[in-house]
Amino acid sequence: MNATYFRHLSDSRYCFALDSSHTLLRVNVSKSCPIEEMYIIYGDPMDFTRFHHEQKMEVRYEDKSFYFDETTLCLYPIRLMYIFRFVKDGK
């Protein structure tokens, strides 16, 4: 999969705290990208391999070139580690 399809910067307007326990994550996805769904897998970095959550990213906005997917995470504890999972052709 082409890395230029996606844009996410963890220390910018693409990932920020809404309040003391909620964080908003945003990803720009090219309209030419062949993925069907995108999920975020997240959890506490101290225990990520044993316990983590998965949440579907939803398209919130779009322009002529990109979809802007977002999700809000409720965090406890406040530490955060995350990766993205992409679904293409049902896999």
N, C-alpha and C positions, 0 to 999 in steps of 0.2 A: 504494500500500500504506500502511496506517495505521501511523504511527510508534509508537503506543501498544502495538503488538503485541510490541515488543522492549524489553529493558532490558539495557544494558551500560555499566559505568562503568570506564574504563581505569585509574583510580588508586584502586582499592578491592578488595573481596573478589572482584570479577569478573575481575581480572587481577593475578596475583602470581607471583613467582619461587618455584620449588620447590627449586632449587639454583643453582649458578653457570651452568648452561647450559640449564635447562628452565623454561618458563613455562606456567602453567595459565591458560586463558581460559574464562570462563563467560558465558553469555547466558541470560536469562530470556525465554521465548517464550510468549505467551498461547495457551491451548488453542483459542481462537477464530480464531487466525491461519491463513490458508489456504495457507501455504507447505508444500512437500513435503520439501525438503532445505535445509540451510544449510551453507555452506563458509566457511572463513577463507582469505583470500589474504594472505600475509605475506612479509616479507623485510627486508633491510637498507635503511633509508631513503636511504642514499647511492647505492644502485644498484637501487632498486625497479622502475623502469620497464623495465629490461633483464633483470632476473633476480628471480624471486619463486617462492614455493611455494604450493600450494593443498592444503588438508586439510579433510576433512568433519568437521563438528561432530556429536557423538553425544549423544542424550538419555541423561542419567545418573540423573536424579531427576524426580519429578513430584509435584504436589499437586493440589488440586481445580481450580485456575485456571491453573497454569503448568507448562511443561516447562522443565527446567534442562539446557541443552546445554553440554557441556564438550569441550575438547581440550587436550592437552599438546603444546607445541611445543619442539623441540630447536633451540636457537639458536646459530649461529656465523656471524658475530660476534654479540655480545650485543645490539647495537642492534636495535630492533624497530619496524616500521611494519606496520599491518594494516588490512584492510577486510573486510566481510562480503559474500558473494554468496548470494542467495536463489533457490531454484528453485520455480516455481509453474507448473503445467500443462506441465511438461517444458521450460520456458524459463528 
